[in-house]
Amino acid sequence: ADGGPGFIDVLSAVVDGTLLAVTVRGPLGAETPATVLVAGETAYIETAQACGLHLVEPADRRPEDGTTYGVGQLIAAAVDAGAKRVILGLGGSGTNDAGAGLLAALGATAVDGDLAAGAAGLAELTAVDLEPALSRVAGVEFIAASDVENPMLGLRGATNIFGTQKGITDERKPAVDGYLTKFAELAGRKTADQKGAGAAGGLGYALLLLGAERVSGIDLVAELTGLKEKAAMVDLVLSGEGAFDFQSRDGKVIAGVAKVANDAMRPCVVLAGKVLIGAREMRTMGVESAYSLVDAVGEEQAFADPHGSLATVAERVAKTWAR
């Protein structure tokens, strides 16, 4: 995991802590079960549990209404549990509200708008007060683990680069980017240009406003899981991703795992739902070979039974690479 879905599953296996069950507001307002991993004064949060794309069926997605309010509720639960350091994994987001919902859950207020109503709620804003939110988390250190470095606004920002996968049409992108721009002008314009501000639909921006330090998600997970030491003890390193494509080069799981494997002088092989990158390109990333579940068992079977399909392909790969 690199901060997206699976972040808590991976960390709970290696971090000596307690899983705190929390019910939060999902991206479209439905009550949603989530967890916070608490280890002493450090808490770990998987933001996708509260605002992930997987929480809303494709036919029901309303990307301009999606809110990160539930992420703020998770932060509040972590702070109430005694956390002085909160590490948040960013990725797999289905929202694009600049983290306004998160700030609203912590107490931030607005004039002529609704911070908890998604990007659409930012359209007519005239004033924003972040002081209640800052007071709520005073003395708490935040770390945002992200696999992207994009700013929040503009052609390389959250809306234009990642909006399509959330359901924002090309026709709506200028308007939605404008909503986020208006919010940033009221809350802190310079912060919107920082690396990682555009992560998770601008959730990175809200965390930067709270003073967060941005780190590589895969580097953080690799350190906590002891990946470097484990890679040195094996003959072959496997990694995986839904779609192995050009974006996989930019700080995502595969790029990070491949680097660790190469440093340990071990071959790295990728198992992916789809492989959309050529052999030459993958080798520049340090990946020896890649195997597609869709190519191996067919798209229908791969989607109907991903676990079984992965096991089938993994078995074939193991035989191929057996020494």
Backbone torsions as a table, in degrees:
resi	resn	phi	psi	omega
1	ALA	NA	151.4	-179.9
2	ASP	-124.1	14.0	-178.1
3	GLY	124.8	-17.7	178.6
4	GLY	-87.2	-157.5	179.9
5	PRO	-52.9	134.5	-177.3
6	GLY	100.2	-9.2	-178.4
7	PHE	-55.3	-49.6	-178.9
8	ILE	-71.0	-37.5	178.4
9	ASP	-57.8	-45.1	-179.1
10	VAL	-67.1	-47.8	-175.6
11	LEU	-69.9	-34.3	-179.1
12	SER	-66.4	-18.5	178.4
13	ALA	-80.8	-18.1	-176.0
14	VAL	-123.1	-16.8	180.0
15	VAL	-98.1	130.0	179.5
16	ASP	-80.5	92.6	-177.5
17	GLY	-151.0	-171.9	-178.7
18	THR	-120.4	135.9	176.8
19	LEU	-87.0	119.1	179.7
20	LEU	-98.4	118.9	-179.6
21	ALA	-79.5	131.6	-178.8
22	VAL	-137.2	135.9	173.3
23	THR	-99.4	124.2	-175.1
24	VAL	-126.0	171.6	174.9
25	ARG	-80.5	122.5	178.8
26	GLY	-74.5	-179.3	-174.9
27	PRO	-58.3	-30.3	178.6
28	LEU	-113.1	18.7	172.3
29	GLY	100.0	-12.0	-178.9
30	ALA	-70.9	146.1	175.6
31	GLU	-63.4	130.8	-172.4
32	THR	-133.3	128.5	177.5
33	PRO	-75.8	138.9	179.0
34	ALA	-148.2	173.9	-179.7
35	THR	-137.2	152.9	171.2
36	VAL	-122.4	128.9	176.7
37	LEU	-90.8	115.6	-176.8
38	VAL	-110.9	123.3	178.4
39	ALA	-130.7	97.4	-175.6
40	GLY	65.4	-124.7	179.8
41	GLU	-97.3	12.4	177.5
42	THR	-112.1	135.4	177.7
43	ALA	-124.0	144.3	179.1
44	TYR	-116.9	133.8	-178.1
45	ILE	-129.4	132.7	172.7
46	GLU	-99.6	103.6	-172.5
47	THR	-63.4	-27.0	-180.0
48	ALA	-63.7	-21.4	177.4
49	GLN	-65.6	-22.9	-178.5
50	ALA	-107.2	-24.9	-175.6
51	CYS	-138.9	21.1	-175.8
52	GLY	-69.3	150.9	178.2
53	LEU	-61.1	-31.6	-177.1
54	HIS	-70.5	-11.5	-177.0
55	LEU	-79.7	-12.5	-178.4
56	VAL	-125.7	129.3	177.8
57	GLU	-62.0	144.4	-178.2
58	PRO	-49.7	-41.3	-177.7
59	ALA	-69.4	-19.3	-175.9
60	ASP	-101.5	0.7	-174.1
61	ARG	-70.6	131.6	175.5
62	ARG	-131.3	80.7	-169.9
63	PRO	-58.1	-27.0	-179.3
64	GLU	-79.5	-12.6	179.6
65	ASP	-102.6	-9.3	-175.9
66	GLY	-66.1	136.3	-176.6
67	THR	-122.0	150.5	175.3
68	THR	-99.2	19.5	-178.9
69	TYR	-53.4	-40.5	-178.6
70	GLY	-62.5	-30.0	177.2
71	VAL	-66.4	-40.8	176.1
72	GLY	-62.3	-36.1	176.9
73	GLN	-65.1	-37.2	177.3
74	LEU	-66.0	-40.7	177.0
75	ILE	-62.3	-44.0	179.3
76	ALA	-60.9	-40.4	179.0
77	ALA	-64.8	-39.6	179.0
78	ALA	-64.6	-44.5	179.7
79	VAL	-65.0	-41.6	178.9
80	ASP	-65.3	-24.4	178.4
81	ALA	-83.9	0.1	176.3
82	GLY	101.8	8.3	-178.2
83	ALA	-69.7	133.9	174.3
84	LYS	-109.0	-7.8	179.8
85	ARG	-140.3	121.5	-177.5
86	VAL	-120.4	120.4	179.5
87	ILE	-106.5	119.8	-176.2
88	LEU	-113.2	128.3	174.2
89	GLY	-87.7	125.5	-179.3
90	LEU	-108.7	133.2	178.7
91	GLY	154.6	155.7	179.1
92	GLY	70.5	21.6	-175.5
93	SER	-73.5	144.3	173.9
94	GLY	-108.8	8.5	-176.1
95	THR	-114.0	163.0	-178.7
96	ASN	-150.1	53.3	-173.2
97	ASP	-111.5	15.8	-180.0
98	ALA	63.4	17.9	-179.0
99	GLY	73.3	14.4	-179.0
100	ALA	-62.1	-37.4	178.8
101	GLY	-63.1	-41.7	176.8
102	LEU	-55.8	-48.3	-178.3
103	LEU	-64.8	-36.6	178.5
104	ALA	-63.8	-40.3	-180.0
105	ALA	-63.9	-25.8	179.4
106	LEU	-91.9	-0.6	174.5
107	GLY	117.8	-6.2	179.7
108	ALA	-62.8	147.5	-178.9
109	THR	-127.9	164.9	-179.1
110	ALA	-143.2	158.9	174.9
111	VAL	-111.2	132.9	179.6
112	ASP	61.8	38.4	177.1
113	GLY	-172.9	175.7	179.6
114	ASP	-133.8	106.7	-177.4
115	LEU	-64.0	-21.1	-176.9
116	ALA	-96.0	8.9	-175.2
117	ALA	-108.7	24.9	178.6
118	GLY	77.8	-171.8	-179.2
119	ALA	-59.3	-35.0	-179.2
120	ALA	-61.3	-29.8	-179.6
121	GLY	-73.9	-7.2	-178.4
122	LEU	-97.7	-5.9	-170.2
123	ALA	-59.2	-37.5	-173.9
124	GLU	-113.2	16.9	-177.7
125	LEU	-55.5	141.5	173.5
126	THR	-123.2	-16.2	178.6
127	ALA	-161.2	149.0	178.5
128	VAL	-135.4	136.9	177.2
129	ASP	-120.4	108.5	-178.8
130	LEU	-91.8	-9.0	-173.8
131	GLU	-55.6	-43.5	179.1
132	PRO	-59.7	-37.6	179.3
133	ALA	-69.2	-43.2	179.1
134	LEU	-63.1	-37.8	178.2
135	SER	-67.8	-36.8	-178.5
136	ARG	-61.6	-32.6	-176.1
137	VAL	-115.5	21.8	178.9
138	ALA	-57.2	132.8	179.1
139	GLY	85.5	0.0	-179.9
140	VAL	-99.8	132.8	177.7
141	GLU	-91.7	132.7	179.3
142	PHE	-115.3	138.7	174.0
143	ILE	-126.7	124.3	179.8
144	ALA	-103.5	111.8	-179.8
145	ALA	-93.1	110.7	-172.0
146	SER	-132.8	149.6	178.8
147	ASP	-100.6	6.6	178.8
148	VAL	-130.0	154.7	-179.2
149	GLU	-116.0	8.7	-175.3
150	ASN	-62.6	146.9	170.9
151	PRO	-71.6	178.1	-177.4
152	MET	-86.5	-30.9	-170.3
153	LEU	-114.9	163.4	173.7
154	GLY	86.4	-167.5	-174.1
155	LEU	-64.0	-27.9	178.9
156	ARG	-102.9	11.7	-175.4
157	GLY	-85.2	-177.3	-174.4
158	ALA	-57.6	-46.1	-175.3
159	THR	-68.8	-48.5	-174.4
160	ASN	-75.0	-29.7	-178.7
161	ILE	-90.4	-41.1	-173.1
162	PHE	-114.0	-2.9	-175.8
163	GLY	-65.1	-35.3	-176.9
164	THR	-58.4	-44.7	-177.3
165	GLN	-67.5	-15.2	178.4
166	LYS	-97.3	-5.4	177.7
167	GLY	103.8	7.5	177.4
168	ILE	-82.1	120.3	-177.9
169	THR	-75.3	159.6	178.5
170	ASP	-59.1	-34.3	-179.5
171	GLU	-66.6	-31.6	-176.9
172	ARG	-90.5	-14.3	-175.1
173	LYS	-58.3	-44.5	178.9
174	PRO	-59.1	-40.7	-179.7
175	ALA	-66.7	-45.0	-178.5
176	VAL	-65.5	-42.1	176.9
177	ASP	-61.7	-33.6	177.1
178	GLY	-66.6	-37.2	177.2
179	TYR	-62.2	-44.8	-179.6
180	LEU	-66.9	-35.5	178.2
181	THR	-64.0	-42.5	178.6
182	LYS	-60.6	-43.9	178.9
183	PHE	-62.0	-44.3	-178.5
184	ALA	-64.3	-36.8	179.1
185	GLU	-63.9	-27.9	179.7
186	LEU	-90.6	-29.9	-174.3
187	ALA	-99.5	-25.2	-178.1
188	GLY	150.4	91.0	-172.9
189	ARG	-66.7	-42.2	-176.4
190	LYS	-61.8	-35.7	-179.1
191	THR	-62.0	-29.9	-178.7
192	ALA	-65.7	-19.3	-179.3
193	ASP	-91.5	-6.4	-177.4
194	GLN	-71.3	154.6	177.1
195	LYS	-59.1	132.4	176.9
196	GLY	86.3	-4.4	179.8
197	ALA	-63.1	-29.0	-178.6
198	GLY	-86.4	0.2	-179.4
199	ALA	-63.3	140.4	176.1
200	ALA	52.9	48.3	176.5
201	GLY	66.3	30.6	-179.7
202	GLY	91.1	3.7	176.2
203	LEU	-60.8	-34.4	176.7
204	GLY	-59.2	-35.8	178.9
205	TYR	-61.6	-48.4	-179.6
206	ALA	-60.7	-39.9	-179.9
207	LEU	-68.9	-36.4	175.6
208	LEU	-64.1	-35.2	175.9
209	LEU	-62.7	-29.0	178.2
210	LEU	-85.6	3.8	177.2
211	GLY	91.2	17.6	-176.2
212	ALA	-67.2	149.8	169.9
213	GLU	-95.9	132.6	178.8
214	ARG	-95.3	132.2	178.1
215	VAL	-132.2	163.0	175.7
216	SER	-69.2	127.8	-180.0
217	GLY	-62.7	-45.6	-177.5
218	ILE	-68.9	-35.4	177.9
219	ASP	-64.9	-40.1	178.7
220	LEU	-63.2	-48.2	-179.0
221	VAL	-65.0	-40.5	179.3
222	ALA	-60.5	-40.6	179.5
223	GLU	-67.2	-46.2	-176.7
224	LEU	-68.2	-29.7	-178.7
225	THR	-92.5	-5.1	-178.4
226	GLY	67.6	35.6	-175.2
227	LEU	-60.4	-38.6	-178.9
228	LYS	-60.0	-46.5	-179.2
229	GLU	-67.2	-38.3	-179.3
230	LYS	-69.6	-36.7	180.0
231	ALA	-63.0	-34.0	-179.2
232	ALA	-70.7	-13.5	-175.7
233	MET	-101.1	-0.4	-175.5
234	VAL	-119.7	170.2	178.8
235	ASP	-93.7	-26.7	-175.2
236	LEU	-143.8	137.2	178.7
237	VAL	-109.7	125.7	179.0
238	LEU	-106.5	142.1	172.9
239	SER	-137.3	169.3	-177.5
240	GLY	-154.2	162.8	179.1
241	GLU	-164.1	156.9	178.8
242	GLY	-60.7	-52.2	176.7
243	ALA	-130.3	119.8	178.1
244	PHE	-89.1	101.0	-175.5
245	ASP	-137.6	-167.1	-175.7
246	PHE	-65.1	-28.4	177.7
247	GLN	-66.6	-19.0	-179.0
248	SER	-65.5	-16.2	179.8
249	ARG	-75.9	-22.6	-168.0
250	ASP	-95.5	68.2	172.0
251	GLY	81.0	4.9	-178.0
252	LYS	-82.0	-179.3	-173.6
253	VAL	-52.9	-51.5	-173.7
254	ILE	-60.0	-46.1	-179.9
255	ALA	-60.0	-41.8	-179.6
256	GLY	-68.4	-43.6	179.8
257	VAL	-67.1	-40.5	179.4
258	ALA	-61.6	-38.5	178.6
259	LYS	-63.9	-44.1	178.3
260	VAL	-61.9	-43.3	-179.9
261	ALA	-62.7	-43.3	-179.9
262	ASN	-66.9	-38.2	177.3
263	ASP	-62.7	-31.5	179.3
264	ALA	-89.6	2.3	-178.8
265	MET	58.2	45.3	176.9
266	ARG	-122.0	143.1	177.9
267	PRO	-69.2	144.1	178.0
268	CYS	-115.2	127.2	-179.8
269	VAL	-120.7	140.6	-177.1
270	VAL	-111.0	134.1	170.7
271	LEU	-111.0	122.3	-176.0
272	ALA	-138.2	156.2	175.8
273	GLY	-59.5	-48.6	175.9
274	LYS	-134.3	144.0	175.6
275	VAL	-110.8	113.5	-174.7
276	LEU	-119.6	29.1	-178.0
277	ILE	-138.0	144.4	-176.4
278	GLY	-80.4	166.9	-177.5
279	ALA	-60.3	-41.0	-178.8
280	ARG	-63.5	-44.4	-178.6
281	GLU	-65.6	-41.1	-178.1
282	MET	-67.7	-31.3	-179.9
283	ARG	-72.3	-26.7	174.7
284	THR	-67.7	-19.1	176.9
285	MET	-90.2	-6.8	-177.9
286	GLY	91.7	14.8	179.5
287	VAL	-98.7	124.9	-177.8
288	GLU	-73.5	-42.2	-176.3
289	SER	-158.9	159.2	179.4
290	ALA	-138.4	143.2	-176.7
291	TYR	-125.7	130.5	-177.5
292	SER	-99.2	127.8	176.3
293	LEU	-63.9	-40.1	-179.3
294	VAL	-62.6	-42.8	178.9
295	ASP	-67.7	-33.4	-174.7
296	ALA	-78.4	-42.3	-173.9
297	VAL	-122.5	-3.0	-178.1
298	GLY	95.3	148.6	-175.7
299	GLU	-63.6	-41.5	-178.1
300	GLU	-61.5	-46.4	-179.4
301	GLN	-68.4	-39.3	-178.8
302	ALA	-61.9	-38.6	-179.9
303	PHE	-81.3	-32.5	-178.9
304	ALA	-72.5	-36.2	-177.2
305	ASP	-139.9	71.5	-176.9
306	PRO	-62.3	-38.1	-179.0
307	HIS	-66.2	-46.4	179.1
308	GLY	-65.0	-39.4	179.4
309	SER	-64.9	-40.5	178.6
310	LEU	-63.9	-41.5	179.2
311	ALA	-62.9	-40.6	179.6
312	THR	-62.6	-48.2	-178.9
313	VAL	-67.8	-39.5	179.3
314	ALA	-61.2	-38.8	178.6
315	GLU	-63.6	-42.1	178.5
316	ARG	-64.4	-41.5	179.9
317	VAL	-64.6	-41.6	179.7
318	ALA	-59.8	-41.5	179.2
319	LYS	-67.4	-38.0	-179.4
320	THR	-64.5	-38.7	-175.6
321	TRP	-97.7	2.3	179.5
322	ALA	-63.6	141.8	-179.6
323	ARG	-108.9	NA	NA
